[in-house]
């Protein structure tokens, strides 16, 4: 049982999955039905605190692997499975900050996912697409899904592996988007406009309660003289299964998020993320205001390089946090 997996066994399984990922299987853009992809990342972070009785410097590391297997039997159907393994939890258990220093799946995140008793299997879903004569397309997805794949997207600040590490610059921490549980997604696209509707049932929240989650997103893509831009509006709500600050009454969670990115020429891009949530339930942050720039390596002849610069200001809600700067 994976619950009792030893470290040597885990390392062997990670090596095996990584080997399969790099085997001679077709890439997604070849038109072949089967593709395997993945990411393997190692991290070391140092925490230096002052002004506290236990202010000792801490150095922690983490090894994380995600492997995606996709099968496309037809041009409009796809079956996808994602596995995640990790060794260590990095600075997350040691840090005094609410925001995760590295916002990827750690060892604790891939075990007993959402209280379901499931380990290492992150997503498993089936998607069917329907095309229309007008050029519109409707995609229907059902299975174990990750809401962040459909909500709060951003071209320059959305990936903990290849962009920013801190949670404030990967997704809006005050914007509630659960991952790795049962859900249904309907995605409509016509020209430059796309819309997503999402429903999930999640096994456990921070209060230990099962809850339902609902979200709608509208994305508008633009093309102008400076370059491509994306302007997104996300709305979310939940069932009333979240405790208020007193811990006596159950409340819903509501949120709204604007996520914007825009090119400014061949090597410069910018992003903004502005979001607010209701604080009837116990929540750490009421609002986030973040932004930054992406500088492409085309400016110095290396098209695969990027420099990311980001700042975030978060307004505390009702759990004792005043504000956070990143």
ABEGO torsion letter per residue (X at the ends): XAAABBAAAAAAAAAAAAAAAABBBBBAAAGBABBBBBBBBBBBBBBBBBGBAABBBBBBBBBBBBBBBBBBABAABBBBBBBBBBBEAEAAAABABABBABBBBBAAAABGBGGAGBBGBABBBBBBBBBBAAGBBBBBBBEBBBAAAABGBBAABABAAABBABAAAABBAABBBBBGBBBBBBBBBBEABBBBBBBBBBABBAAGBBBBBBBBBBBBBBBBAAEBBBBBBBBBBBBBABBBAAGABBBBBBBBBBBBBBBBEAABBBBBBBBBBBAABBBABABBBBBEBBBBAAAAGBAABBBBBBBBBBBBBAAGBABBBX
